[in-house]
Amino acid sequence: MELKVQTLSGEEAGTHSVGFSVIEDEKGEQAVHDTVVAFMAAQRSGTAKT
């Protein structure tokens, strides 16, 4: 499986090959996606001043 790697500014930095059979099936891809989305959401939290 090839994963796209991006910099913090969103520019493409290349690809990274991952050979884990756990994430090569359809459920595994969804788990990776969910983890990345949760990580990115956590990065945005706590920035608002109320």
Phi and psi restraints in degrees (range 20) as a CNS / XPLOR table:
assign (resid 1 and name C) (resid 2 and name N)
       (resid 2 and name CA) (resid 2 and name C) 1.0 -102.6 20.0 2
assign (resid 2 and name N) (resid 2 and name CA)
       (resid 2 and name C) (resid 3 and name N) 1.0 127.6 20.0 2
assign (resid 2 and name C) (resid 3 and name N)
       (resid 3 and name CA) (resid 3 and name C) 1.0 -110.4 20.0 2
assign (resid 3 and name N) (resid 3 and name CA)
       (resid 3 and name C) (resid 4 and name N) 1.0 136.0 20.0 2
assign (resid 3 and name C) (resid 4 and name N)
       (resid 4 and name CA) (resid 4 and name C) 1.0 -78.0 20.0 2
assign (resid 4 and name N) (resid 4 and name CA)
       (resid 4 and name C) (resid 5 and name N) 1.0 136.8 20.0 2
assign (resid 4 and name C) (resid 5 and name N)
       (resid 5 and name CA) (resid 5 and name C) 1.0 -110.7 20.0 2
assign (resid 5 and name N) (resid 5 and name CA)
       (resid 5 and name C) (resid 6 and name N) 1.0 131.0 20.0 2
assign (resid 5 and name C) (resid 6 and name N)
       (resid 6 and name CA) (resid 6 and name C) 1.0 -123.7 20.0 2
assign (resid 6 and name N) (resid 6 and name CA)
       (resid 6 and name C) (resid 7 and name N) 1.0 153.5 20.0 2
assign (resid 6 and name C) (resid 7 and name N)
       (resid 7 and name CA) (resid 7 and name C) 1.0 -78.8 20.0 2
assign (resid 7 and name N) (resid 7 and name CA)
       (resid 7 and name C) (resid 8 and name N) 1.0 173.0 20.0 2
assign (resid 7 and name C) (resid 8 and name N)
       (resid 8 and name CA) (resid 8 and name C) 1.0 -64.2 20.0 2
assign (resid 8 and name N) (resid 8 and name CA)
       (resid 8 and name C) (resid 9 and name N) 1.0 -24.3 20.0 2
assign (resid 8 and name C) (resid 9 and name N)
       (resid 9 and name CA) (resid 9 and name C) 1.0 -85.4 20.0 2
assign (resid 9 and name N) (resid 9 and name CA)
       (resid 9 and name C) (resid 10 and name N) 1.0 -2.1 20.0 2
assign (resid 9 and name C) (resid 10 and name N)
       (resid 10 and name CA) (resid 10 and name C) 1.0 96.4 20.0 2
assign (resid 10 and name N) (resid 10 and name CA)
       (resid 10 and name C) (resid 11 and name N) 1.0 0.2 20.0 2
assign (resid 10 and name C) (resid 11 and name N)
       (resid 11 and name CA) (resid 11 and name C) 1.0 -79.1 20.0 2
assign (resid 11 and name N) (resid 11 and name CA)
       (resid 11 and name C) (resid 12 and name N) 1.0 145.5 20.0 2
assign (resid 11 and name C) (resid 12 and name N)
       (resid 12 and name CA) (resid 12 and name C) 1.0 -71.8 20.0 2
assign (resid 12 and name N) (resid 12 and name CA)
       (resid 12 and name C) (resid 13 and name N) 1.0 130.3 20.0 2
assign (resid 12 and name C) (resid 13 and name N)
       (resid 13 and name CA) (resid 13 and name C) 1.0 -109.1 20.0 2
assign (resid 13 and name N) (resid 13 and name CA)
       (resid 13 and name C) (resid 14 and name N) 1.0 -2.7 20.0 2
assign (resid 13 and name C) (resid 14 and name N)
       (resid 14 and name CA) (resid 14 and name C) 1.0 132.3 20.0 2
assign (resid 14 and name N) (resid 14 and name CA)
       (resid 14 and name C) (resid 15 and name N) 1.0 -158.7 20.0 2
assign (resid 14 and name C) (resid 15 and name N)
       (resid 15 and name CA) (resid 15 and name C) 1.0 -130.9 20.0 2
assign (resid 15 and name N) (resid 15 and name CA)
       (resid 15 and name C) (resid 16 and name N) 1.0 160.3 20.0 2
assign (resid 15 and name C) (resid 16 and name N)
       (resid 16 and name CA) (resid 16 and name C) 1.0 -134.3 20.0 2
assign (resid 16 and name N) (resid 16 and name CA)
       (resid 16 and name C) (resid 17 and name N) 1.0 127.6 20.0 2
assign (resid 16 and name C) (resid 17 and name N)
       (resid 17 and name CA) (resid 17 and name C) 1.0 -86.7 20.0 2
assign (resid 17 and name N) (resid 17 and name CA)
       (resid 17 and name C) (resid 18 and name N) 1.0 127.4 20.0 2
assign (resid 17 and name C) (resid 18 and name N)
       (resid 18 and name CA) (resid 18 and name C) 1.0 -119.2 20.0 2
assign (resid 18 and name N) (resid 18 and name CA)
       (resid 18 and name C) (resid 19 and name N) 1.0 127.5 20.0 2
assign (resid 18 and name C) (resid 19 and name N)
       (resid 19 and name CA) (resid 19 and name C) 1.0 -110.8 20.0 2
assign (resid 19 and name N) (resid 19 and name CA)
       (resid 19 and name C) (resid 20 and name N) 1.0 26.3 20.0 2
assign (resid 19 and name C) (resid 20 and name N)
       (resid 20 and name CA) (resid 20 and name C) 1.0 -79.9 20.0 2
assign (resid 20 and name N) (resid 20 and name CA)
       (resid 20 and name C) (resid 21 and name N) 1.0 122.4 20.0 2
assign (resid 20 and name C) (resid 21 and name N)
       (resid 21 and name CA) (resid 21 and name C) 1.0 -67.7 20.0 2
assign (resid 21 and name N) (resid 21 and name CA)
       (resid 21 and name C) (resid 22 and name N) 1.0 -19.3 20.0 2
assign (resid 21 and name C) (resid 22 and name N)
       (resid 22 and name CA) (resid 22 and name C) 1.0 -65.4 20.0 2
assign (resid 22 and name N) (resid 22 and name CA)
       (resid 22 and name C) (resid 23 and name N) 1.0 -36.0 20.0 2
assign (resid 22 and name C) (resid 23 and name N)
       (resid 23 and name CA) (resid 23 and name C) 1.0 -101.8 20.0 2
assign (resid 23 and name N) (resid 23 and name CA)
       (resid 23 and name C) (resid 24 and name N) 1.0 6.2 20.0 2
assign (resid 23 and name C) (resid 24 and name N)
       (resid 24 and name CA) (resid 24 and name C) 1.0 -84.2 20.0 2
assign (resid 24 and name N) (resid 24 and name CA)
       (resid 24 and name C) (resid 25 and name N) 1.0 -14.3 20.0 2
assign (resid 24 and name C) (resid 25 and name N)
       (resid 25 and name CA) (resid 25 and name C) 1.0 -88.7 20.0 2
assign (resid 25 and name N) (resid 25 and name CA)
       (resid 25 and name C) (resid 26 and name N) 1.0 174.5 20.0 2
assign (resid 25 and name C) (resid 26 and name N)
       (resid 26 and name CA) (resid 26 and name C) 1.0 -64.3 20.0 2
assign (resid 26 and name N) (resid 26 and name CA)
       (resid 26 and name C) (resid 27 and name N) 1.0 -39.7 20.0 2
assign (resid 26 and name C) (resid 27 and name N)
       (resid 27 and name CA) (resid 27 and name C) 1.0 -66.4 20.0 2
assign (resid 27 and name N) (resid 27 and name CA)
       (resid 27 and name C) (resid 28 and name N) 1.0 -36.2 20.0 2
assign (resid 27 and name C) (resid 28 and name N)
       (resid 28 and name CA) (resid 28 and name C) 1.0 -65.5 20.0 2
assign (resid 28 and name N) (resid 28 and name CA)
       (resid 28 and name C) (resid 29 and name N) 1.0 -40.4 20.0 2
assign (resid 28 and name C) (resid 29 and name N)
       (resid 29 and name CA) (resid 29 and name C) 1.0 -61.9 20.0 2
assign (resid 29 and name N) (resid 29 and name CA)
       (resid 29 and name C) (resid 30 and name N) 1.0 -40.4 20.0 2
assign (resid 29 and name C) (resid 30 and name N)
       (resid 30 and name CA) (resid 30 and name C) 1.0 -65.3 20.0 2
assign (resid 30 and name N) (resid 30 and name CA)
       (resid 30 and name C) (resid 31 and name N) 1.0 -39.3 20.0 2
assign (resid 30 and name C) (resid 31 and name N)
       (resid 31 and name CA) (resid 31 and name C) 1.0 -63.9 20.0 2
assign (resid 31 and name N) (resid 31 and name CA)
       (resid 31 and name C) (resid 32 and name N) 1.0 -41.0 20.0 2
assign (resid 31 and name C) (resid 32 and name N)
       (resid 32 and name CA) (resid 32 and name C) 1.0 -64.4 20.0 2
assign (resid 32 and name N) (resid 32 and name CA)
       (resid 32 and name C) (resid 33 and name N) 1.0 -43.8 20.0 2
assign (resid 32 and name C) (resid 33 and name N)
       (resid 33 and name CA) (resid 33 and name C) 1.0 -60.8 20.0 2
assign (resid 33 and name N) (resid 33 and name CA)
       (resid 33 and name C) (resid 34 and name N) 1.0 -46.7 20.0 2
assign (resid 33 and name C) (resid 34 and name N)
       (resid 34 and name CA) (resid 34 and name C) 1.0 -61.4 20.0 2
assign (resid 34 and name N) (resid 34 and name CA)
       (resid 34 and name C) (resid 35 and name N) 1.0 -38.8 20.0 2
assign (resid 34 and name C) (resid 35 and name N)
       (resid 35 and name CA) (resid 35 and name C) 1.0 -66.2 20.0 2
assign (resid 35 and name N) (resid 35 and name CA)
       (resid 35 and name C) (resid 36 and name N) 1.0 -43.5 20.0 2
assign (resid 35 and name C) (resid 36 and name N)
       (resid 36 and name CA) (resid 36 and name C) 1.0 -65.3 20.0 2
assign (resid 36 and name N) (resid 36 and name CA)
       (resid 36 and name C) (resid 37 and name N) 1.0 -42.3 20.0 2
assign (resid 36 and name C) (resid 37 and name N)
       (resid 37 and name CA) (resid 37 and name C) 1.0 -62.6 20.0 2
assign (resid 37 and name N) (resid 37 and name CA)
       (resid 37 and name C) (resid 38 and name N) 1.0 -43.4 20.0 2
assign (resid 37 and name C) (resid 38 and name N)
       (resid 38 and name CA) (resid 38 and name C) 1.0 -63.7 20.0 2
assign (resid 38 and name N) (resid 38 and name CA)
       (resid 38 and name C) (resid 39 and name N) 1.0 -40.3 20.0 2
assign (resid 38 and name C) (resid 39 and name N)
       (resid 39 and name CA) (resid 39 and name C) 1.0 -63.7 20.0 2
assign (resid 39 and name N) (resid 39 and name CA)
       (resid 39 and name C) (resid 40 and name N) 1.0 -45.1 20.0 2
assign (resid 39 and name C) (resid 40 and name N)
       (resid 40 and name CA) (resid 40 and name C) 1.0 -66.2 20.0 2
assign (resid 40 and name N) (resid 40 and name CA)
       (resid 40 and name C) (resid 41 and name N) 1.0 -36.5 20.0 2
assign (resid 40 and name C) (resid 41 and name N)
       (resid 41 and name CA) (resid 41 and name C) 1.0 -65.6 20.0 2
assign (resid 41 and name N) (resid 41 and name CA)
       (resid 41 and name C) (resid 42 and name N) 1.0 -38.3 20.0 2
assign (resid 41 and name C) (resid 42 and name N)
       (resid 42 and name CA) (resid 42 and name C) 1.0 -67.1 20.0 2
assign (resid 42 and name N) (resid 42 and name CA)
       (resid 42 and name C) (resid 43 and name N) 1.0 -30.8 20.0 2
assign (resid 42 and name C) (resid 43 and name N)
       (resid 43 and name CA) (resid 43 and name C) 1.0 -67.0 20.0 2
assign (resid 43 and name N) (resid 43 and name CA)
       (resid 43 and name C) (resid 44 and name N) 1.0 -30.4 20.0 2
assign (resid 43 and name C) (resid 44 and name N)
       (resid 44 and name CA) (resid 44 and name C) 1.0 -85.9 20.0 2
assign (resid 44 and name N) (resid 44 and name CA)
       (resid 44 and name C) (resid 45 and name N) 1.0 -18.2 20.0 2
assign (resid 44 and name C) (resid 45 and name N)
       (resid 45 and name CA) (resid 45 and name C) 1.0 -72.0 20.0 2
assign (resid 45 and name N) (resid 45 and name CA)
       (resid 45 and name C) (resid 46 and name N) 1.0 148.6 20.0 2
assign (resid 45 and name C) (resid 46 and name N)
       (resid 46 and name CA) (resid 46 and name C) 1.0 81.7 20.0 2
assign (resid 46 and name N) (resid 46 and name CA)
       (resid 46 and name C) (resid 47 and name N) 1.0 14.4 20.0 2
assign (resid 46 and name C) (resid 47 and name N)
       (resid 47 and name CA) (resid 47 and name C) 1.0 -98.3 20.0 2
assign (resid 47 and name N) (resid 47 and name CA)
       (resid 47 and name C) (resid 48 and name N) 1.0 -12.2 20.0 2
assign (resid 47 and name C) (resid 48 and name N)
       (resid 48 and name CA) (resid 48 and name C) 1.0 -89.3 20.0 2
assign (resid 48 and name N) (resid 48 and name CA)
       (resid 48 and name C) (resid 49 and name N) 1.0 138.6 20.0 2
assign (resid 48 and name C) (resid 49 and name N)
       (resid 49 and name CA) (resid 49 and name C) 1.0 -101.6 20.0 2
assign (resid 49 and name N) (resid 49 and name CA)
       (resid 49 and name C) (resid 50 and name N) 1.0 120.3 20.0 2
